[in-house]
Amino acid sequence: MSLAKIFEKYPNRRYIMFGGKGGLGKTTFSAATSYYLAKTGKKVLVFSVDPQASLTDIFQKDIFGKGPTEIIPNLYAQEIDADQRVKKYQGEIRQKILDMYGMDKIPEEIESYIQAAAAEPAMEESAIFDEVVDIVVKGGYDYYVYDLVPLGHALYYLSMASVYDAWIDKITNLREQMREFDQAAAVIRREKELDEDAILNELLFIKERINKSSSILTDKEKTAFFFVLTAEEMVIKDTQKAAELFAKFDVPLSGYIMNRVLPSELKDQNIPDYLKNRFEMQEHYLKIIDDEFKEQILARVPEMERDVTGLAMIDKLARKMFGEF
């Protein structure tokens, strides 16, 4: 089974994700895959959930924080500005407090809390996660290509949906229990109930958004997850461990893509000892990969002659991954 045939065989897998250790080529593969799909007539959005995103560099177009930006016909790219999203959070929180409690001004102690919360270590990831939820809920594309963060952070990202969901469940149950105690305050019950309804409705709205996003991550009919690896011992071991961890989250694994394979035609040429040693090492680990992953290797992408930046190199990489199109 080749990478191109996977897309042909499973046309309903609209959410495409590339994962792996940092620096293996996930972002370039995301860009090349989205380019390939766009060239076949599909409307595609490729977006990064990595704060250190480099889609701007790969496409050679400033897209950071600008929302979906057209690269070529049918292809749109987006890099999420977490700081911008956090500021939007703060504005929404202030407005909701004013609306729910009929205030004219945010009290100083609450404003201090809002400012302090924005500096929390997990706020950046939360902001990115929420932006991804917005992207998914809004719709409008045939394919969504996720450029995931490195493996450890990707696992954290994948677990956030279930963590948020459990938290929302607890808070929602607490709000519902609190409403039962309003019976004793019959005089103000109606006004209080409206306030409680507003808070409860907000929580249920958040829960619905999270559920929609998290369900995609584990939907074997709609989601394809590909691991990127290279012929190196630590990469192979880390990928094996990560595949086991991802399985615990029920993430549907579609296969593996080998990157940076040295061209075999160089082997018999007069090459430096350094390259000869690299070939020997590669042959050793390619055999291990073949034994370990067997038929799950969908593409072997050669070491490119230069960085994959700009549409010409993206096109070249896409043809190495998918064949001619």
N, C-alpha and C positions, 0 to 999 in steps of 0.2 A: 504494500500500500504506500503510495507516494503522498506528499503533502498536498499536491493539486487534487488528487483523487479523493482525499479526505473531505475537501470542500465540496467536491462534486457529489459524493455519496451522502453527505449530511448537510444539505442546503439550509436546514432550519437552525443550525448552530450559528447564531448571529452574534454571539458574544465571544470574542476571541482574546485569549490571554497568553502572554509569554512570561515565563518565570525562570529564575535561575540565580546563581551567584552574581554579584555585581561585576560589571566589566566583561561579560561574556557575549554581549551583542543583542540583548533583549530589545533595546530601543530601535536598533537598526532593523531587526526582524519585524518589529511592529510596523515601522514605516514602510518597509518593502511589501509586507502582506497587505497593508491598507492600499498601497499603490497598485498592487496586482488586482485586488478586488475592484478598485475604481476603474481600472482599465478594462475589466470584463463587464462594465456597465452597472455595477452596484454603487449605491450611495453609501459612503463610508465615513465614519468619524473615528480617528485615532486620537487617543488622549492619554496623558501621563498622570499617574497617581504618585509619582516620585517628586518630592520637593526639589531634588537636584536634576530635574528633567533636562533633556537635551534635544527634544524634537525641533526646537528653534535652530539649533546648530545643524542638525541633519537636513532639514528642509531649506536651510539658509533663508529663513523668513522669520521675522519677529512675531511670534504668536503668543508670548507669555502674557497671561492675564487678559487677553483680548477676546475670549470666547471662541467658538468654532470659526476657524479661518480657512478660506478656500485655498488649496494648494494647486490643484488641477481640477478640471471638471469631475464632479462626483466625489472628490477627496477633500475632507476637511480635517484639520488638526487643531488640538486644543491643549494648552498647558495651564494648569490651575494655579492661580495666585492665592496661596493660603492666607496671606496677610490681608488681602482684599476681602476674602470671604469672612475672616474673623471680624473685620470692621463692620461688615454687613450684619453679622450676628449681633454685634453690640447695638447697632441701630434698631434692629428688630426687637431685641429684648427691651430696650428703653421704651419703644412705642407700645409694646404689649403691656408693660407695667402701667404706663399712663392710661391706656384704654381700659384695662381690667379694673383698676382701682380709682379711676376718675381723678388722677393727679394732674396738676398743671406743670409740675417740675419733678425730676427724679431726685429723691433725697440724697444728700451727700454720701451717707454711708453705703447706700445701694450702688451709687456710681463708682465708689471705690472698689466695691466687690466686682462689678462688671469689668473694670479695668484690670483688676488682679487676675480674674479668671482667664482673661485673654492671654496671659503670660504662662499659663499652665503648660507643662511639657507635651501633653497629648493634644493640645488644642490644634496644632498644625495638622496632625493626622485626622482629627475629627472634622476639621474644616474641609479637607480634601475628600474625606469619605462622604460628607454631606453634599458636596458639589457633584460627586459621582452619582449619588442618588438622584439629584436634580436632572442630570444628563439622561439617566436611564428612564426616569418617569416621564420626561418630556417627549422622548421618542423622536421619530422623523428620519431615521436612517435604516438602511438595510443591514448594515454591519457596524458593530462597535468593537474596536480593537484597543484593548487595555495594555498600556506599557506599565507593567507592575514594578514596584520597588524590589530591591534584592530580597532573597528568600526569607530571612528572619523577619524583616518588616512586612513582607507580603503575608506571612502567617498571621502577624498581628492585625493587618488590614482585614484579612478574611475572618478573623475571630471577632472583629468589632461589631459586626452585624448581630451576632448572637448575644454579645455582651450588652449592646444597646437594647436589644429586644427584651432581655431578661430585666434590665433596669426599668424600662418603660412599663413592663407588666407589673412590677412591684409598686411603682409610683401610681399607676392607674388604679390598682386595687386599693391602695391607701386613700386616694381621692374618693373612691366610691364608698369606702367605709366611713370617711369623714362626713359624707353627706347624710348618712343615717343618724348622726348625732344632731343634725339640724332640727329635729322634731321638737326639741325643747325650746327652740327659739322661734316660736310661731310668728311673732310680730315681724321679724325681719327675714322670715324664711324665704319669701319669694325673691327678694333682692339678692340674698345670699346664694340661692339656688342658681340664679342666672350667672353669678360670678363663678361658682363651682363648675357650671356647665361649660363656661368659656375655657377654664383651665383643663377640664377633662377632655373637651373636644380637641384642644391643642395637643394633648398627649396622645390621643387616639390617631390624630393626623400624622404625628411623627412616627408612631408605631406602624402605620400603614405604609409609609414611605420606606422605612427600614426593611419591612418584610418583603416588599416588592424587589428591593435591591438584593437582599440576601438570598432570596429564592433563586435568583439568576445564577449566583455563584455555584449552586449545587444542582442546577437543572441540566441533566445529561442530554436532554433533547435540544436545548438552546445554547449550551456553553461548550466551548472547546478550549482546553488548557494544554499548552505545550511547554515542556521543559527545554531549555537551551543548555548544552554542555559542550565541553571540549575534551580532547584526549589527554587529560591530566589526572593524576591520582586523587588529589584532594577534591577536584571538581566532581569526579565520579562518586566518591564517597558522600560528599555533601548532597549531591542530587539524589542518591539512594535514600538517605535519611529524610530529605525533604519530601520525596514522593510518598513515603510512609506517613509523614505528618499531614500532608495535604489530604491523603486518603481518609484520615480521621475526621476531616471537615466535609467529607463526601464530595470533594471537588472532582469533577469528571476529567480524568487525564486522557488526552487524545493521542499523545505520542511525544517523541523526543526529536530534537533537531541538533545535529552535529555542526559545530562552527569551527572555522579556522583550520580546516584539514589541509595539510601541505600537499600540493599537486604531485601525484605519483610520477609524472614525467620528469621531474627534477632529480629523482633518486639516482638514476644511472648516469647523470651528467657529472662533470668535474666541479664538485661543490665543496665548500669549506667543511672542515671536520665538525664545526658547530652544527651545520645543517644535517650532516650525516647522523650525528647523535640525536638530533631532533626527530629525524625520520625513524630511527630505531625505537625511540621512546614512543612515538606516535603509533607505530605498528603494534607494539606491546599493549598499549591501552585501547587501541581500536578493537583488538581481539577480546579484551575484557568487556568492552562495551557491547560487542556483538553477542557475547555469551550471556551477559546480564540482561540486556534489553531486547535482544533477539529481533523480532519483526516490528518492534515499536519505533525503530529509527526511520523517520519519514523523509529526511533529507540530509545530505552531507554537503555542507557549504564550504568551498575552498577559502583559504586565506586570500583576502583581496589585496590587490597591489597597492592600494592606498585607502585612506579613511573613506567611509561611506557617508559622503555629504554631497548635497545637490542631487537634482533629479536624474542626471545621467548615471551616477553611481547607484542610486536607488533602483533605477530600472535594471541595471546590470545585476545587482544582488537579487532582485525579484526573479529574474530569469534563471539564476543559479538555484533558487529555492523551488520554483514552480515549473521550470521548463519554459519553452517558448509560448507566447500568448499573443 
